Amino acid sequence: MHDFDVVVIGAGAAGMMCALRAGQRGRRVLLLEHGDAPGRKILISGGGRCNFTNLGCVPERFLSRNPHFARSALARYTQHDFIGLVRKHRIAFHEKTLGQLFCDGSAREIVAMLLAECLAAGVDLRLDHRVADIAHGTGFTVTTQRGAFAAPSLVLATGGLSIPKMGATGVALDVARRFGLAVVEPRPALVPLTFGGEALALMRPLAGVALDSIARCGRAAFREAMLFTHRGLSGPAILQASSYWQAGEPVTLDLLPERDGAALLLEGKRARPKAQPQTVLADLLPARLAQSLAALHLPARVIGEIGDKDLLRLAALLKAWRLLPDGTEGYAKAEVMAGGVDTAALDQRTMMAKAVPGLFVIGEAVDVTGWLGGYNFQWAWSSGWAAGESA
């Protein structure tokens, strides 16, 4: 039996941040990872450059049953704190769009930075340690295939169910349930949407076509690029809306953001009456999409011979195209998992379970899901720091 002050399970973003902070406080920290390398999701994020935070991180851009839960952790360790750490390690970075910060070089620099901080804090990192059992008495005993480890504080930082090919598991949720913590039903988030029937018949030939759009789901609306795929819709606008989507609900698309579709089509008819409608429409939309929509919604005549009512009907569709997804592409394509350990079971300042002293849950395993663009990494840093301050 090996004794520590804190055992952290999961050497991802949240786990490494928690471990290094606890170590900085003089705690004897063991960081267990079931894989053969730490930070595997960090390495593949942002196209290999790691979108490590967002300048616009505010609690309102996180989803949770308790919309105020993330406020404390995000305030105690902000995006600017993490940027300071990145600068300390002289990692060059840039803002790409909408406040998203990426490494100029490689995501490996972020992993190396976290490992260096863990080393400096005396954290004992052990790879290829798969948890077989967790016992709880006066403290916690974690048994792996390579030995047993005891500590008064246990931190669950194993992430969620997204991207299973990277080793994602539901360990944190299983352990939380075992200790009596409620779990909000998990579901894929920041994920492409799938369609069937006539909608898919239209979308499939358009696979690869992208355009600026506004995707709306309920009260949420996001203006970014959308992309047609062989199974439906993807792209940043769709991924964002997917986090708010519930089965049976529609998604509404504005394909002409900040443009008056009716005025543009009527002006096109006046200016070029002999043109084919898809030609005029191609001034507003990608050519393949223009051709498909014209064939589906307008008579096969030159635009000057098409009635204004038909053009206005198409213009209304372009501004509010209502579509009903039949599902998502699931955890295999999801950026994150929504749902997780119910925030009502956790102290928002420390991330400790209210009913199980010494047990902490952080990162993606908690029912807090950020927007696309570095928000979920910031939640990992912030929640990890909060737990590391108390564990």
C-alpha positions in Angstrom: 0.0 0.0 0.0 1.3 3.4 -1.0 0.0 6.5 0.9 -0.6 9.9 -0.6 -2.5 13.0 0.4 -4.4 13.2 -2.9 -5.0 10.6 -5.7 -6.1 12.1 -9.0 -7.6 9.6 -11.5 -7.1 10.8 -15.1 -4.1 12.7 -16.5 -6.1 14.9 -18.9 -6.4 18.7 -18.9 -8.4 18.9 -15.6 -6.5 16.1 -13.9 -3.1 17.6 -14.6 -4.2 21.1 -13.5 -5.6 19.7 -10.3 -2.5 17.6 -9.5 -0.1 20.5 -10.1 -2.1 22.9 -8.0 -2.4 20.4 -5.1 1.3 19.7 -5.4 2.2 23.4 -5.3 0.4 23.5 -2.0 2.7 20.9 -0.6 0.4 17.9 -0.9 1.7 14.5 -1.8 -0.1 13.9 -5.1 -0.5 10.7 -7.2 -1.7 11.2 -10.7 -3.0 7.9 -12.3 -3.6 7.5 -16.0 -5.0 4.4 -17.6 -3.4 5.1 -21.0 0.2 5.1 -22.1 0.5 9.0 -22.4 -1.0 12.0 -20.6 -3.2 14.6 -22.3 -4.3 12.7 -25.3 -7.3 14.8 -26.0 -5.2 17.9 -25.7 -2.9 16.6 -28.4 -5.7 16.2 -31.0 -7.5 19.4 -30.1 -7.6 22.4 -32.5 -6.2 20.4 -35.4 -3.1 19.6 -33.3 -2.6 23.2 -32.1 -4.9 23.1 -29.0 -7.5 25.8 -28.7 -6.5 26.1 -25.1 -8.9 28.9 -23.9 -11.2 31.7 -25.1 -10.9 35.4 -24.3 -14.7 35.6 -24.0 -15.1 33.0 -21.2 -18.1 34.0 -19.1 -20.5 31.7 -17.2 -23.3 32.5 -19.6 -21.5 30.5 -22.3 -21.7 27.2 -20.3 -24.7 24.8 -20.2 -25.7 23.2 -16.9 -28.9 22.5 -15.0 -27.5 25.1 -12.6 -26.4 27.9 -14.9 -24.6 29.7 -12.0 -22.5 26.7 -10.9 -19.5 27.4 -13.0 -19.3 31.0 -11.9 -17.1 30.5 -8.9 -14.4 28.3 -10.5 -14.3 30.4 -13.6 -13.8 33.5 -11.5 -11.1 32.0 -9.3 -8.9 30.7 -12.2 -9.7 32.7 -15.3 -8.6 32.5 -18.9 -6.1 35.3 -18.2 -4.5 33.1 -15.5 -4.0 30.3 -17.9 -2.7 32.7 -20.6 -0.2 33.9 -18.0 1.0 30.3 -17.5 1.3 29.8 -21.2 3.4 33.0 -21.4 5.5 31.9 -18.5 6.5 28.9 -20.6 7.1 31.1 -23.6 4.6 29.3 -25.8 3.7 31.4 -28.8 0.0 31.7 -29.5 -2.5 33.6 -31.5 -6.2 34.5 -31.6 -7.9 32.8 -34.5 -11.5 34.1 -34.4 -14.2 34.8 -31.8 -11.6 35.0 -29.0 -10.2 31.5 -29.7 -6.6 31.1 -28.7 -4.3 28.5 -30.4 -0.7 27.6 -30.1 1.4 28.8 -33.0 3.3 25.5 -32.8 1.9 22.3 -31.4 -0.5 21.1 -28.7 2.4 19.1 -27.4 3.7 22.4 -25.9 0.6 22.6 -23.7 1.1 19.0 -22.5 4.8 19.6 -21.9 4.0 22.8 -19.9 1.5 20.9 -17.7 4.0 18.0 -17.2 6.8 20.5 -16.3 4.5 22.1 -13.7 3.5 18.7 -12.3 7.2 17.7 -12.0 8.1 21.0 -10.3 5.3 20.4 -7.8 6.4 16.9 -7.0 3.5 15.1 -8.6 3.9 11.4 -9.0 2.6 10.5 -12.5 2.0 6.9 -13.2 0.8 5.7 -16.6 -0.9 2.4 -17.6 -2.7 2.2 -14.3 -6.2 1.0 -14.8 -8.5 1.3 -11.8 -10.0 -2.0 -10.7 -11.6 -0.9 -7.4 -12.1 2.1 -5.2 -12.8 1.5 -1.5 -14.0 4.1 1.0 -13.4 4.0 4.7 -11.6 6.7 6.7 -10.1 7.7 3.3 -10.0 6.2 -0.2 -8.1 3.2 -1.5 -7.6 2.9 -5.2 -6.6 -0.5 -6.5 -5.0 -0.9 -10.0 -3.4 -3.8 -11.7 -0.1 -2.4 -10.5 -0.9 -1.9 -6.9 -3.1 -0.1 -4.3 -2.9 3.5 -3.3 -4.5 5.3 -0.3 -5.3 8.9 0.3 -7.8 11.0 2.2 -8.7 12.9 -1.0 -9.8 11.4 -4.3 -10.3 13.4 -7.5 -12.3 12.0 -10.4 -10.9 13.6 -13.6 -11.5 10.8 -16.2 -13.5 13.0 -18.5 -16.7 12.1 -20.3 -17.8 9.7 -23.1 -16.8 11.8 -26.1 -14.2 10.5 -28.6 -14.0 6.8 -27.3 -11.1 6.1 -29.7 -9.0 8.3 -27.4 -9.8 6.1 -24.5 -12.8 7.9 -23.1 -14.7 5.9 -20.5 -17.6 6.5 -18.1 -15.5 5.6 -15.0 -16.1 9.0 -13.3 -19.9 8.6 -13.7 -19.9 5.0 -12.5 -17.9 5.9 -9.4 -20.1 8.9 -8.7 -23.2 6.8 -8.9 -21.6 4.2 -6.6 -21.1 6.9 -4.0 -24.7 8.1 -4.4 -24.1 11.2 -6.5 -26.9 12.0 -8.9 -25.9 12.0 -12.6 -27.7 14.2 -15.3 -28.3 11.9 -18.3 -25.2 12.2 -20.5 -25.5 13.0 -24.2 -23.2 13.9 -27.1 -22.6 17.7 -27.5 -20.8 19.9 -30.0 -21.7 17.1 -32.5 -22.8 16.9 -36.1 -26.6 16.5 -36.7 -28.0 13.7 -38.8 -31.1 13.8 -41.0 -33.3 11.4 -43.0 -35.9 11.4 -45.8 -36.2 14.4 -48.1 -33.8 16.5 -46.0 -31.0 14.0 -46.3 -31.7 13.5 -50.0 -31.1 17.2 -50.5 -28.0 17.4 -48.2 -26.1 14.3 -49.3 -25.2 15.6 -52.9 -24.1 18.9 -51.2 -21.5 17.2 -49.0 -18.6 19.5 -48.6 -20.5 22.8 -49.3 -19.9 25.3 -46.5 -21.4 28.8 -46.0 -21.9 31.5 -43.3 -25.1 31.0 -41.4 -27.0 31.4 -38.2 -28.2 28.2 -36.6 -31.0 28.5 -34.1 -32.2 25.9 -31.6 -34.6 27.1 -29.0 -33.4 30.4 -27.7 -29.8 29.8 -28.7 -28.4 31.2 -31.9 -24.9 31.0 -33.4 -23.5 32.7 -36.4 -20.6 30.8 -37.9 -19.9 28.5 -40.8 -22.1 25.4 -41.4 -21.2 22.4 -43.6 -23.3 19.9 -45.5 -22.2 16.3 -44.9 -23.1 12.8 -46.2 -25.2 12.3 -43.1 -26.6 15.9 -42.5 -25.1 19.0 -41.2 -21.9 20.0 -39.3 -19.6 23.0 -39.0 -19.2 25.4 -36.0 -22.7 26.9 -36.2 -24.3 23.4 -36.2 -22.0 22.0 -33.5 -22.8 25.0 -31.2 -26.6 24.5 -31.8 -26.3 20.8 -31.2 -25.5 21.3 -27.5 -29.0 22.9 -27.1 -30.8 20.4 -29.3 -33.2 17.9 -27.9 -34.7 15.0 -29.9 -37.9 16.0 -31.7 -37.0 19.7 -31.8 -36.2 21.6 -35.0 -33.2 23.5 -36.0 -33.7 26.7 -37.9 -31.1 28.1 -40.3 -30.6 31.6 -41.7 -28.5 31.2 -44.8 -28.3 34.9 -45.5 -27.2 36.5 -42.2 -27.7 40.3 -42.2 -29.0 40.2 -45.7 -32.5 40.8 -47.1 -33.2 37.8 -49.2 -36.5 39.1 -50.6 -35.0 42.4 -51.7 -32.0 40.7 -53.3 -34.0 38.2 -55.3 -36.5 40.8 -56.5 -33.6 43.0 -57.5 -31.9 40.1 -59.3 -35.2 39.5 -61.2 -35.4 43.2 -62.2 -31.7 43.5 -63.2 -31.3 40.2 -65.1 -34.8 39.0 -66.2 -33.3 36.5 -68.7 -31.0 34.8 -66.2 -31.7 31.4 -64.8 -32.9 31.6 -61.2 -30.0 29.4 -60.0 -27.6 31.9 -61.5 -29.1 34.8 -59.6 -29.3 32.7 -56.4 -25.6 31.8 -56.9 -24.7 35.4 -56.2 -26.1 34.8 -52.7 -25.2 31.2 -52.0 -22.6 28.5 -53.0 -23.4 27.4 -56.6 -24.3 23.8 -55.8 -26.7 24.9 -53.0 -28.2 27.6 -55.3 -28.8 25.0 -58.0 -30.4 22.5 -55.6 -32.7 25.0 -54.0 -33.8 26.6 -57.3 -34.6 23.2 -58.7 -36.6 22.3 -55.6 -38.5 25.5 -55.0 -38.8 27.5 -58.3 -40.3 26.8 -61.7 -37.9 25.9 -64.5 -38.1 29.3 -66.2 -35.9 32.3 -66.5 -36.2 34.5 -63.4 -38.1 37.2 -65.1 -41.0 34.8 -65.8 -41.2 33.6 -62.1 -43.8 35.3 -60.0 -42.8 37.4 -57.1 -44.7 35.2 -54.7 -42.5 32.2 -55.6 -39.4 34.3 -55.0 -40.6 35.7 -51.7 -41.5 32.1 -50.6 -37.9 31.0 -51.4 -36.5 34.1 -49.7 -38.5 33.3 -46.5 -37.0 29.8 -46.6 -33.5 31.1 -46.9 -34.0 33.3 -43.8 -35.7 30.6 -41.7 -35.1 27.1 -43.0 -36.7 24.8 -40.5 -35.3 21.3 -40.3 -35.9 18.3 -38.0 -32.8 16.3 -37.2 -33.3 12.6 -36.6 -30.2 12.4 -34.3 -26.5 13.1 -34.0 -23.3 11.4 -35.0 -22.9 10.3 -31.4 -19.9 10.3 -29.1 -17.5 9.1 -31.8 -17.8 12.6 -33.4 -18.8 14.7 -30.4 -16.3 17.2 -29.1 -17.6 16.8 -25.5 -20.2 15.1 -23.4 -23.1 17.1 -22.0 -24.7 16.1 -18.7 -22.6 14.3 -16.1 -22.4 14.5 -12.3 -25.2 16.7 -11.1 -23.9 20.1 -9.8 -26.4 19.9 -7.0 -24.2 17.2 -5.5 -21.0 19.3 -5.6 -19.7 22.4 -3.8 -19.2 25.0 -6.5 -16.2 26.5 -4.8 -14.2 23.3 -4.1 -15.8 20.7 -6.5 -16.1 18.3 -3.6 -19.1 16.1 -3.2 -21.3 17.5 -0.4 -22.3 14.0 0.9 -18.8 12.4 0.5 -16.1 14.4 2.1 -12.8 14.1 0.3 -14.3 13.1 -3.1 -13.9 15.6 -5.9 -15.3 15.6 -9.5 -13.9 17.9 -12.1 -13.8 18.6 -15.9 -16.0 17.0 -18.4 -17.4 14.5 -15.9 -19.4 17.4 -14.3 -22.7 18.7 -15.7 -21.0 21.8 -17.2 -20.6 22.1 -20.9 -19.0 25.0 -22.7 -19.4 26.5 -26.1 -17.1 25.5 -29.0 -13.8 27.4 -29.1 -11.7 26.8 -26.0 -14.5 27.1 -23.4 -14.3 23.4 -22.3 -10.6 23.5 -21.8 -11.1 26.6 -19.6 -13.6 24.7 -17.6 -11.0 21.9 -17.2 -8.4 24.4 -16.0 -10.8 26.3 -13.7 -12.5 23.3 -12.1 -9.1 21.5 -11.8 -7.6 24.5 -10.1 -10.6 24.8 -7.7 -10.2 21.2 -6.6 -6.5 21.4 -6.4 -6.9 24.3 -4.0 -8.9 22.2 -1.6 -8.0 18.5 -2.1 
